[in-house]
Amino acid sequence: MTIQRYLRRTVAAFVCIMLTALLLSTGVSADMGPKASTRIRFEGLEEQQYMVTLLSPEPFCGPHTALEASPDNPRYTPGDPEYPIWEKFVAYEDPDGWYFLQYFQDCSETSEFVWGYLPPAQFKVLLYFPEQDAFVVSAESYERYAFDSLFTADLRSLSLLPGGMQTGGISLHRSYNYLWQILSFFCRMAATVAIELVVAILFGYRAKRQMRAVLVVNLFTQGVLNLLLNLTAYHAGGLLLMIAYFLLEFLVFLLEAIAYAFLLPRYRPEGEPVRRWLAPVYALAANGVSFAAGAAILVVTPGFLLPIPF
């Protein structure tokens, strides 16, 4: 069996395995895996005790329900330590008719609110201050904009009305670090291209035109790959990112194997024998090394692609 035929059969078997895995994965419960999240960092309330929730325009959001929509399903009972606070939120009447979904957090210690399991896509922010028995609700509504939506709220100028309800004084701005994602994009590009150039030298592709061909092909394939990985991380989160990384890396291998099989023998030094079969082997080895390095980076430093929590 020639190497070309062996390579074709290996690729075909790999594709069959991947398709089978994807088909089997459709039977897995849709509730598995990471879920979208909303995170809000509060500034200026370091000396205050306060509770935070998100109000929803709908009475249902995943497993979360408003008590009005499900009176027989209260999340807290009189024996729970959080019951008095829960009662306060339940009794709150939003001027726009938005719903309390029975989920809240004490953010006094962390200055951070995290709704990590199916948060409402559109929401208003409601704060309760037990010591003043006061509510503050955002005048505007906000929307999740990414799989992990990060916000910051500056409340240093907030003045409370004891025993009252205040609308306004809360303004959120997005905290997603786009600059870091751009920098990580170019860092990954540079690292990947460097790895594949080193592997090319080890495979004997040292001619200037061969090195230039490897560089040009890599800039295209790795640019598309890393751009798609950034978009996947932004919109779909870590689990789908790893799946996409595996599939996209395989497609990159196929593209590079075809390109190298055509270009590298063509640009070989004069007198060197034609070894067209070696190009796909090089593409497989180079992408295997870069894939392993990239996967290790994602595991060790997930912030290299995913948003860094506050």
Residue, then its C-alpha position, 0 to 999 in steps of 0.5 A: m500500500t502506497i503512503q498516499r493511499y494509507l494517508r487517504r484511508t487514515v483521513a477517511a477513518f478519522v472523518c468517520i470517527m468524528l461523524t459518529a462521535l457527533l451523531l452520538s453526542t446528539g443524544v446527550s442531554a441538552d442541559m449538560g456542559p457549561k451555561a452562559s453567565t452574567r457577572i457584575r462587579f460593583e464599585g463604591l459599595e465596599e462598606q455596605q451590606y447589599m443583596v443583588t438580583l436580576l429582574s426579568p421581563e418574563p416570569f420564567c427563565g430556565p429553572h428559575t420562576a417568579l413566585e407569581a407564576s408558580p405559587d406552589n414552588p417557593r425557593y425558600t421556606p421560613g426555616d432558611p436563613e435567607y428567607p427574610i431577604w427573599e420575602k423582601f424581594v418577593a414583596y418588591e413591586d417593579p414599576d415596569g412589571w418585571y419579575f423577581l425569579q427567586y435568585f439573589q446573592d449577598c455581594s457584600e464580601t465579594s463585590e461581585f454578582v454571578w448568575g452562572y446558570l441560565p441568566p435572563a437574556q434581558f434584565k434590570v439590576l435590583l439591589y436591596f440594602p438590609e440596614q437601610d431597608a432600601f431598594v435601588v433598581s436600574a432605570e435601564s434594562y440591559e442584555r447579555y452580549a456574550f456567552d460570559s457577559l461581564f459588566t461593571a457598575d460604579l455606585r460611588s455616587l449613590s445616595l440611599l433613601p432609607g425605607g424607600m425605593q429608588t429608580g436610577g443610580i445604577s449604570l452598567h458598562r461592559s467589561y469584556n476585555y477585547l484588547w486582551q483577546i486581540l493580543s492573545f490572537f496575535c500571540r497564538m498566531a506567532a507561536t503557531v507559525a514559529i512552531e510549524l517553521v521549526v518543524a519544517i526545518l526538522f523535516g528538511y524544508r530549509a530552502k528559502r522559497q519552501m520556508r516562505a511557502v510554509l509562512v504564507v500558508n500558515l498565516f492564512t490557515q492559522g489566521v482563520l483558525n484563531l479568528l474562529l476560535n475567538l468568535t466561538a469563545y465569545h459566543a459559545g463558551g469553553l466546551l464548544l471551544m474545545i470541540a471546535y478547536f479539535l475539528l478546525e485543527f483537523l480541517v487546517f491539517l487537510l488544507e495545509a497537507i494539500a497546499y504543501a503537497f503542491l508547493l513544497p516539492r515545487y520549491r525544493p532545491e535543485g537536485e533534491p528528489v521529489r518527495r510529495w508524500l512527505a508534505p502531508v506527513y509534515a503537515l500532520a506532525a506540525n499541526g499535531v505539535s501546534f494543537a498539543a501546545g494550544a490545548a495545553i495553553l487553553v487548559v493551563t491558562p484559559g484566560f488566553l481565549l476565554p474572558i478573565p473574571f474580575 
